[in-house]
């Protein structure tokens, strides 16, 4: 074998997967058809769960330092242009405000890490530079995946270099993180189900360093222009670059729209422009044999709510530790098989959540009338009607904390599930220790040390109650399987109040796999289930 895992596609999902595999000691080759990371943004928001994952990887503060400053306003406005007062404001906390609230909260309801704005053209080179420092990771740009053949003990992938040379890379496993048009998925023959052609738009990237020196509106993250072309301006992490999304016929129309939304003469350059299609799609399967799919290759959402790349990062972390466990010899046959069982329902819910947020946006966008800016009874009535609906519908696009933190791997073959369980919610998050859920964050040292920070890689038994029973039985059976196992004692009232049980067993990705008020009567059964045996 040339490598243990071949990762196809070096977007944020593939890069995160390669970094996590490398840190787990897995030999990994990451290939990307482009010669360098893309110079334009497709995403710009790392949600709280992604930032918690980056914290586990030791990257959270590095990502924050490269992105939006913590005090930059995160608000969203509806405007006619940036020289006139906004018509409607959706207020959102800055990262600094979100951190302050987090530091003062210890009921499990807050994420350990707030969101972070960082443009994809900043994030990808950053993650690439990290991956290239890991001795187990071989990063190869200018290497395009062509096809693969299955072999008894792995996969042989045909790769074409930029210069036309073709080479074969043999790996024990392969993961396609190669985007919505995924050649890996297409060779597997998996269909994408859903709505493939909702609305065609254009995205343009503008460089305009003087914009915030010239305009009169408050600083913000998003500006929705009230017009018939769905114009949305997004402030990128430099605050000197701006993306514009709109429904127009020609690339040059985007420059005219940029001038219209700015509302005053400014010097600017249109750096990039391309068409894109709003889609809501989910692959019928996530894996077959030794080949897995993650990110946009299995779920395509509308950017509303920022559920695309972030869902993909969740895919990457789920498949990563399971691949490592299998390659290290302690992962059972059901462990890799649980990847699709766990992640596909999450993909389905997030596709649905993205569609719901977009529907709300459509409701107020559809109320635009050409006379809406006129100072006439008809114009004022049209504007009042649009703003009334926008106040109700527009905020729904941003209420996705339940989707970000509250997903639970119900029915997973490697979770000791319990009958029933809390209902999955999209908009709001309610902390729970129900098996399959992400372990809620609780401070052990307010503002400094979280339970998450104290949990080692592997399986961790949390002893939360006042009685600390002997865990040697669990220690023994995990040792016999070969899986890493540790015990963490938590004192104080907050963990017990939030988690509700004296004992919890947590796996490497911080999801609860078992809980109880006494240690399991048959520890071997629990250990064999959660390790896939």
C-alpha positions as CSV (number, residue, x, y, z in Angstrom):
1,X,0.0,0.0,0.0
2,X,1.2,3.5,-0.8
3,X,-0.9,4.9,2.1
4,X,-3.5,3.9,4.6
5,X,-6.2,6.4,3.6
6,X,-6.5,8.3,0.4
7,X,-8.5,11.6,0.7
8,X,-9.8,13.0,-2.5
9,X,-10.4,16.7,-2.4
10,X,-8.6,19.4,-0.4
11,X,-11.5,21.7,0.5
12,X,-12.1,22.4,4.2
13,X,-13.7,19.0,4.7
14,X,-10.9,17.0,3.1
15,X,-8.2,19.1,4.9
16,X,-9.9,18.6,8.3
17,X,-10.1,14.9,7.7
18,X,-6.4,14.7,6.7
19,X,-5.3,16.7,9.7
20,X,-7.4,14.6,12.1
21,X,-6.1,11.3,10.6
22,X,-2.5,12.6,10.7
23,X,-2.8,13.5,14.3
24,X,-4.2,10.1,15.1
25,X,-1.1,8.5,13.5
26,X,-2.8,7.3,10.3
27,X,-0.7,7.6,7.1
28,X,-2.8,9.7,4.8
29,X,-2.5,11.0,1.2
30,X,-4.6,14.1,0.3
31,X,-5.0,14.9,-3.4
32,X,-6.5,17.9,-5.0
33,X,-7.0,18.5,-8.8
34,X,-6.4,22.3,-8.5
35,X,-2.8,23.5,-8.3
36,X,-3.5,25.7,-5.3
37,X,-6.4,26.5,-3.0
38,X,-9.2,28.6,-4.6
39,X,-8.9,32.3,-4.4
40,X,-12.6,33.0,-3.8
41,X,-15.0,32.2,-1.0
42,X,-17.8,29.5,-1.1
43,X,-18.3,29.7,2.7
44,X,-17.4,32.1,5.4
45,X,-18.8,30.8,8.7
46,X,-17.4,28.1,10.9
47,X,-20.3,27.3,13.2
48,X,-19.9,26.5,17.0
49,X,-19.6,22.8,16.5
50,X,-16.9,23.2,13.9
51,X,-15.0,25.5,16.2
52,X,-15.3,23.0,19.0
53,X,-13.7,20.4,16.6
54,X,-11.0,22.9,15.7
55,X,-10.4,23.4,19.4
56,X,-9.9,19.6,19.8
57,X,-7.3,19.8,16.9
58,X,-5.5,22.7,18.6
59,X,-6.6,25.1,15.8
60,X,-9.4,27.3,17.2
61,X,-7.3,30.3,18.1
62,X,-5.3,30.0,14.9
63,X,-8.5,30.1,12.9
64,X,-9.9,33.1,14.9
65,X,-6.7,35.0,14.4
66,X,-7.0,34.7,10.7
67,X,-10.7,35.6,10.5
68,X,-13.0,38.4,11.6
69,X,-11.9,40.3,14.7
70,X,-13.9,39.4,17.7
71,X,-15.5,42.9,18.0
72,X,-16.6,43.2,14.4
73,X,-20.5,43.6,14.2
74,X,-22.3,40.5,13.0
75,X,-25.6,42.1,12.3
76,X,-27.7,41.8,9.2
77,X,-29.5,44.7,7.5
78,X,-32.2,45.2,4.9
79,X,-31.3,48.2,2.8
80,X,-31.9,50.0,-0.5
81,X,-28.3,51.0,-0.5
82,X,-25.4,51.6,1.9
83,X,-25.8,55.4,1.8
84,X,-29.3,55.4,3.3
85,X,-30.5,54.4,6.7
86,X,-31.2,50.6,7.0
87,X,-34.8,49.6,6.9
88,X,-34.6,46.6,9.2
89,X,-31.9,45.2,11.5
90,X,-31.3,41.6,12.6
91,X,-29.0,41.9,15.6
92,X,-26.5,39.1,16.3
93,X,-23.8,39.0,19.0
94,X,-20.2,39.6,18.1
95,X,-17.7,36.8,18.9
96,X,-16.5,38.8,21.9
97,X,-20.1,39.1,23.2
98,X,-20.8,35.4,22.6
99,X,-17.7,34.5,24.5
100,X,-18.6,36.7,27.4
101,X,-22.1,35.1,27.6
102,X,-20.5,31.6,27.3
103,X,-18.0,32.4,30.1
104,X,-20.9,33.4,32.4
105,X,-23.1,30.4,31.6
106,X,-22.7,26.9,33.1
107,X,-25.9,25.1,32.4
108,X,-24.8,23.2,29.3
109,X,-26.8,25.4,26.9
110,X,-23.9,27.2,25.3
111,X,-21.3,25.9,22.9
112,X,-17.7,25.8,24.2
113,X,-16.7,27.8,21.1
114,X,-18.8,30.6,19.4
115,X,-18.9,30.8,15.6
116,X,-16.1,32.4,13.6
117,X,-16.3,34.2,10.3
118,X,-13.3,33.2,8.1
119,X,-13.5,33.2,4.3
120,X,-12.8,30.0,2.5
121,X,-9.9,31.5,0.6
122,X,-8.3,32.2,4.0
123,X,-9.3,28.9,5.7
124,X,-8.1,26.5,3.0
125,X,-4.5,27.8,2.8
126,X,-4.4,27.8,6.7
127,X,-5.5,24.2,7.0
128,X,-3.2,23.2,4.1
129,X,-0.2,24.7,5.9
130,X,-1.2,22.7,9.0
131,X,-1.6,19.4,7.1
132,X,1.7,19.9,5.5
133,X,3.5,20.0,8.9
134,X,2.2,16.5,9.8
135,X,4.7,13.7,9.0
136,X,1.8,11.2,8.4
137,X,0.1,13.4,5.8
138,X,1.2,13.7,2.1
139,X,-0.5,16.7,0.5
140,X,-0.5,16.6,-3.3
141,X,-2.1,19.5,-5.2
142,X,-2.3,19.2,-9.0
143,X,-3.4,15.6,-8.7
144,X,-6.9,14.8,-10.1
145,X,-8.8,11.7,-9.3
146,X,-9.8,9.8,-12.4
147,X,-11.2,6.4,-11.3
148,X,-10.6,3.6,-8.9
149,X,-10.7,-0.2,-8.8
150,X,-11.4,-2.3,-5.8
151,X,-8.8,-4.8,-4.6
152,X,-9.0,-7.5,-2.0
153,X,-7.4,-5.4,0.7
154,X,-7.9,-1.9,-0.5
155,X,-8.5,0.5,-3.4
156,X,-6.3,1.4,-6.4
157,X,-7.0,5.0,-7.6
158,X,-5.9,6.3,-11.0
159,X,-4.6,9.9,-10.6
160,X,-3.8,12.4,-13.4
161,X,-1.2,15.1,-12.6
162,X,-1.4,18.6,-14.0
163,X,1.3,17.7,-16.6
164,X,-0.8,14.8,-17.9
165,X,1.2,12.0,-16.2
166,X,-0.9,9.3,-14.7
167,X,-0.1,7.4,-11.5
168,X,-1.8,4.8,-9.3
169,X,-2.1,5.3,-5.6
170,X,-3.1,2.2,-3.5
171,X,-4.7,2.7,-0.2
172,X,-6.6,0.6,2.3
173,X,-9.5,3.1,2.4
174,X,-10.5,6.1,0.3
175,X,-12.7,9.0,1.2
176,X,-14.3,11.3,-1.4
177,X,-14.4,14.9,-0.2
178,X,-14.6,16.0,-3.9
179,X,-17.6,18.3,-3.9
180,X,-21.1,18.3,-5.4
181,X,-20.0,16.9,-8.8
182,X,-18.0,14.2,-7.0
183,X,-16.3,11.8,-9.4
184,X,-15.9,9.3,-6.6
185,X,-19.7,9.3,-5.9
186,X,-20.5,9.0,-9.6
187,X,-18.3,5.9,-10.0
188,X,-20.1,4.4,-7.0
189,X,-23.3,5.0,-8.8
190,X,-25.1,6.8,-5.8
191,X,-28.0,9.0,-6.8
192,X,-28.5,12.5,-5.4
193,X,-32.1,12.8,-4.3
194,X,-34.0,16.1,-3.8
195,X,-34.3,19.4,-5.6
196,X,-31.5,19.9,-8.1
197,X,-32.5,23.2,-9.8
198,X,-34.1,25.6,-7.4
199,X,-32.6,29.0,-8.5
200,X,-29.6,29.9,-10.6
201,X,-27.6,32.8,-9.1
202,X,-24.3,34.5,-9.7
203,X,-21.6,35.1,-7.1
204,X,-19.0,37.9,-7.6
205,X,-16.1,38.8,-5.4
206,X,-15.2,42.5,-5.1
207,X,-12.1,44.2,-3.7
208,X,-13.0,47.6,-2.3
209,X,-10.7,48.8,0.5
210,X,-12.4,52.2,0.8
211,X,-16.0,50.9,1.1
212,X,-16.5,51.4,4.8
213,X,-14.8,54.8,4.7
214,X,-17.4,56.0,2.2
215,X,-20.7,54.4,3.2
216,X,-23.1,55.6,5.9
217,X,-24.6,52.4,7.1
218,X,-23.4,50.7,10.3
219,X,-20.8,48.0,9.9
220,X,-22.3,44.6,9.6
221,X,-21.8,41.1,8.2
222,X,-24.7,40.9,5.7
223,X,-26.6,43.5,3.7
224,X,-29.8,42.4,1.9
225,X,-30.7,44.8,-0.8
226,X,-34.5,45.2,-1.4
227,X,-34.8,44.6,-5.1
228,X,-36.0,42.1,-7.7
229,X,-32.7,40.3,-8.1
230,X,-32.2,38.8,-4.6
231,X,-29.1,40.9,-4.0
232,X,-27.1,39.9,-0.9
233,X,-23.7,41.5,0.0
234,X,-21.5,39.5,2.4
235,X,-18.5,41.2,4.2
236,X,-15.5,38.9,3.9
237,X,-12.9,38.4,6.7
238,X,-10.6,41.2,5.3
239,X,-13.4,43.7,5.5
240,X,-12.0,44.9,2.2
241,X,-13.5,42.1,0.1
242,X,-17.2,41.6,-0.5
243,X,-19.2,38.9,-2.2
244,X,-22.4,39.7,-4.0
245,X,-25.1,37.1,-4.8
246,X,-27.9,38.0,-7.2
247,X,-30.1,36.6,-9.9
248,X,-28.8,38.3,-13.1
249,X,-28.2,37.3,-16.7
250,X,-24.6,38.4,-17.3
251,X,-21.4,38.7,-15.2
252,X,-21.2,42.4,-16.0
253,X,-24.6,42.9,-14.3
254,X,-22.9,42.1,-11.0
255,X,-20.7,45.2,-11.2
256,X,-23.7,47.4,-11.8
257,X,-25.4,45.8,-8.8
258,X,-22.4,46.4,-6.7
259,X,-22.4,50.1,-7.6
260,X,-26.2,50.2,-6.9
261,X,-26.0,48.7,-3.4
262,X,-23.0,50.8,-2.4
263,X,-24.8,53.9,-3.5
264,X,-21.8,56.2,-3.9
265,X,-18.7,56.2,-6.2
266,X,-15.9,53.9,-4.9
267,X,-12.9,52.3,-6.5
268,X,-13.3,48.6,-6.8
269,X,-12.2,45.5,-8.7
270,X,-14.4,42.5,-9.5
271,X,-12.0,39.7,-8.8
272,X,-14.2,36.7,-9.6
273,X,-17.6,36.0,-11.0
274,X,-19.4,32.6,-11.6
275,X,-22.8,31.1,-11.7
276,X,-24.1,28.7,-9.1
277,X,-27.3,26.8,-8.6
278,X,-29.3,26.5,-5.4
279,X,-29.8,22.8,-4.7
280,X,-31.2,20.7,-1.8
281,X,-29.8,17.2,-2.4
282,X,-28.8,14.1,-0.4
283,X,-27.0,11.0,-1.6
284,X,-28.8,7.7,-1.3
285,X,-25.7,6.2,0.4
286,X,-22.5,7.5,2.1
287,X,-20.3,4.5,1.7
288,X,-19.6,1.2,-0.1
289,X,-16.9,-1.3,0.8
290,X,-13.7,0.6,1.5
291,X,-14.9,3.8,-0.1
292,X,-16.6,6.6,1.9
293,X,-18.0,10.0,1.0
294,X,-18.1,13.2,3.0
295,X,-19.1,16.9,2.6
296,X,-20.8,18.2,-0.5
297,X,-20.3,14.9,-2.3
298,X,-23.2,13.6,-0.2
299,X,-25.2,16.6,0.7
300,X,-25.8,19.9,-1.1
301,X,-27.6,22.7,0.7
302,X,-28.4,26.4,0.1
303,X,-25.9,28.5,2.1
304,X,-28.8,29.8,4.2
305,X,-27.9,28.9,7.8
306,X,-24.3,27.9,7.0
307,X,-25.0,24.2,7.1
308,X,-22.9,23.0,4.2
309,X,-19.2,23.0,5.0
310,X,-20.0,22.6,8.7
311,X,-22.0,19.5,8.2
312,X,-19.1,18.2,6.1
313,X,-16.6,18.8,8.9
314,X,-18.9,16.7,11.2
315,X,-18.8,13.9,8.5
316,X,-15.0,14.1,8.5
317,X,-14.6,13.8,12.2
318,X,-17.0,10.9,12.4
319,X,-15.3,8.8,9.7
320,X,-11.8,9.8,10.8
321,X,-11.7,8.2,14.3
322,X,-13.5,5.2,13.0
323,X,-10.9,4.7,10.2
324,X,-8.2,5.2,12.7
325,X,-9.7,2.6,15.1
326,X,-10.1,0.1,12.4
327,X,-6.6,0.6,11.1
328,X,-5.2,0.3,14.6
329,X,-6.9,-3.0,15.1
330,X,-9.5,-2.3,17.8
331,X,-12.4,-1.1,15.7
332,X,-15.0,-3.9,15.1
333,X,-16.7,-4.6,11.8
334,X,-19.8,-2.5,12.7
335,X,-17.7,0.7,13.5
336,X,-17.1,1.8,9.9
337,X,-20.6,0.5,9.0
338,X,-22.1,3.0,11.5
339,X,-20.8,6.0,9.6
340,X,-23.7,6.1,7.2
341,X,-26.2,5.2,9.9
342,X,-25.0,8.2,11.9
343,X,-24.2,10.9,9.4
344,X,-26.9,10.4,6.7
345,X,-29.8,11.4,9.0
346,X,-27.8,14.5,10.0
347,X,-27.4,15.4,6.4
348,X,-31.1,14.9,5.7
349,X,-32.1,17.1,8.6
350,X,-29.7,19.8,7.6
351,X,-30.9,19.8,4.0
352,X,-34.4,20.2,5.3
353,X,-33.3,23.0,7.7
354,X,-31.6,24.8,4.8
355,X,-34.7,24.6,2.7
356,X,-36.8,25.9,5.6
357,X,-34.6,29.0,6.0
358,X,-34.6,29.6,2.3
359,X,-38.4,29.4,2.2
360,X,-38.6,32.2,4.8
361,X,-36.3,34.3,2.7
362,X,-38.4,33.7,-0.4
363,X,-41.5,34.9,1.4
364,X,-40.3,38.4,1.9
365,X,-38.3,38.5,-1.3
366,X,-41.4,37.7,-3.3
367,X,-43.1,40.8,-1.9
368,X,-40.8,43.1,-3.8
369,X,-42.6,45.5,-6.1
370,X,-41.0,48.0,-8.6
371,X,-42.7,50.9,-6.9
372,X,-41.4,50.0,-3.4
373,X,-39.0,52.9,-3.2
374,X,-41.6,55.5,-4.3
375,X,-42.9,58.0,-1.8
376,X,-46.5,57.2,-2.7
377,X,-49.3,55.5,-0.8
378,X,-48.7,52.4,-3.0
379,X,-44.9,52.4,-2.5
380,X,-45.1,52.9,1.2
381,X,-47.7,50.1,1.6
382,X,-45.6,47.7,-0.5
383,X,-42.5,48.5,1.7
384,X,-44.5,48.1,4.9
385,X,-45.9,44.8,3.8
386,X,-42.4,43.5,2.9
387,X,-40.8,44.6,6.1
388,X,-43.6,43.1,8.2
389,X,-43.0,39.7,6.7
390,X,-39.2,40.1,6.8
391,X,-39.3,40.7,10.5
392,X,-41.1,37.4,11.0
393,X,-39.3,35.3,8.4
394,X,-35.8,36.6,7.9
395,X,-34.4,35.7,11.4
396,X,-35.4,32.0,10.8
397,X,-32.4,31.7,8.5
398,X,-30.0,32.3,11.5
399,X,-31.8,30.2,14.1
400,X,-30.1,26.8,13.6
401,X,-28.3,26.2,16.9
402,X,-30.3,23.0,17.4
403,X,-29.1,21.7,14.0
404,X,-25.5,22.7,14.9
405,X,-25.3,21.2,18.4
406,X,-28.3,19.1,19.0
407,X,-28.0,16.3,16.5
408,X,-28.1,12.8,18.1
409,X,-27.1,9.5,16.6
410,X,-30.3,7.7,17.4
411,X,-30.4,4.1,16.4
412,X,-26.7,3.8,15.8
413,X,-25.3,0.3,16.0
414,X,-22.4,1.5,18.1
415,X,-24.5,3.5,20.7
416,X,-26.1,1.9,23.7
417,X,-29.4,3.8,22.9
418,X,-32.4,4.1,25.2
419,X,-36.1,3.9,24.2
420,X,-37.6,7.3,23.2
421,X,-35.4,10.3,23.4
422,X,-35.6,14.0,22.9
423,X,-37.0,15.4,19.6
424,X,-34.5,16.8,17.2
425,X,-34.9,20.6,17.0
426,X,-33.5,22.9,14.3
427,X,-33.8,26.3,15.8
428,X,-33.1,25.8,19.5
429,X,-30.6,23.7,21.5
430,X,-31.5,21.9,24.7
431,X,-28.5,20.2,26.4
432,X,-28.9,16.4,27.0
433,X,-26.7,13.5,27.8
434,X,-29.0,11.0,26.0
435,X,-26.9,8.4,24.3
436,X,-25.8,9.5,20.8
437,X,-25.8,13.2,21.7
438,X,-22.8,15.5,21.8
439,X,-21.7,15.9,25.4
440,X,-22.8,19.3,26.6
441,X,-20.0,21.7,27.5
442,X,-19.7,22.5,31.3
443,X,-17.0,24.7,32.8
444,X,-14.7,23.1,35.4
445,X,-12.8,26.4,35.7
446,X,-15.1,29.2,34.5
447,X,-14.0,30.8,31.2
448,X,-10.9,28.6,31.1
449,X,-11.3,24.8,31.4
450,X,-14.2,22.9,30.0
451,X,-15.1,19.2,30.5
452,X,-14.3,18.9,26.8
453,X,-10.7,20.0,27.5
454,X,-10.2,17.3,30.1
455,X,-11.4,14.4,27.9
456,X,-8.6,12.5,26.3
457,X,-8.8,10.8,22.9
458,X,-10.4,7.4,23.1
459,X,-13.2,6.3,25.4
460,X,-13.7,8.2,28.6
461,X,-15.8,7.2,31.6
462,X,-17.1,10.3,33.4
463,X,-17.7,9.7,37.1
464,X,-20.0,12.6,38.0
465,X,-21.8,11.5,41.2
466,X,-20.5,11.6,44.7
467,X,-19.8,7.8,44.7
468,X,-16.9,6.9,42.5
469,X,-17.3,3.2,41.7
470,X,-14.4,1.0,40.7
471,X,-14.1,1.2,36.9
472,X,-11.5,-1.6,36.6
473,X,-14.1,-3.9,35.0
474,X,-14.5,-1.5,32.1
475,X,-10.8,-0.8,32.0
476,X,-10.1,-4.5,31.6
477,X,-12.5,-5.2,28.7
478,X,-11.5,-2.1,26.8
479,X,-7.9,-3.2,27.3
480,X,-8.7,-6.6,26.0
481,X,-10.2,-5.1,22.8
482,X,-7.2,-2.7,22.5
483,X,-9.3,0.5,22.6
484,X,-7.9,3.5,24.6
485,X,-9.8,4.1,27.8
486,X,-9.5,6.6,30.7
487,X,-11.5,7.7,33.7
488,X,-12.3,11.4,34.5
489,X,-13.8,12.3,37.9
490,X,-15.9,15.4,37.9
491,X,-16.8,17.1,41.2
492,X,-19.2,19.9,41.8
493,X,-22.9,20.4,41.2
494,X,-22.8,21.8,37.6
495,X,-21.8,18.5,35.8
496,X,-24.3,16.4,37.7
497,X,-27.1,18.9,37.2
498,X,-26.4,19.1,33.4
499,X,-25.7,15.5,32.7
500,X,-28.3,14.0,35.1
501,X,-26.5,10.7,35.7
502,X,-23.6,9.5,37.8
503,X,-21.7,7.8,35.0
504,X,-21.4,8.6,31.3
505,X,-19.2,6.9,28.7
506,X,-18.0,9.2,25.9
507,X,-16.3,8.3,22.7
508,X,-13.4,10.1,20.8
509,X,-15.7,12.6,19.0
510,X,-17.4,13.6,22.4
511,X,-20.7,11.8,21.7
512,X,-22.2,9.9,24.6
513,X,-22.4,6.2,24.0
514,X,-23.8,5.0,27.4
515,X,-25.0,6.4,30.7
516,X,-26.3,5.2,34.0
517,X,-26.5,5.7,37.8
518,X,-24.4,2.6,38.3
519,X,-21.7,1.0,36.2
520,X,-22.9,-1.5,33.7
521,X,-23.6,-5.0,35.0
522,X,-22.0,-6.5,31.9
523,X,-19.2,-4.1,30.9
524,X,-18.0,-6.5,28.2
525,X,-21.3,-6.1,26.3
526,X,-21.1,-2.3,26.5
527,X,-17.5,-2.2,25.3
528,X,-18.2,-4.5,22.4
529,X,-21.2,-2.5,21.2
530,X,-19.5,0.9,21.3
531,X,-16.3,-0.4,19.6
532,X,-18.3,-2.1,16.8
533,X,-17.7,-5.7,17.9
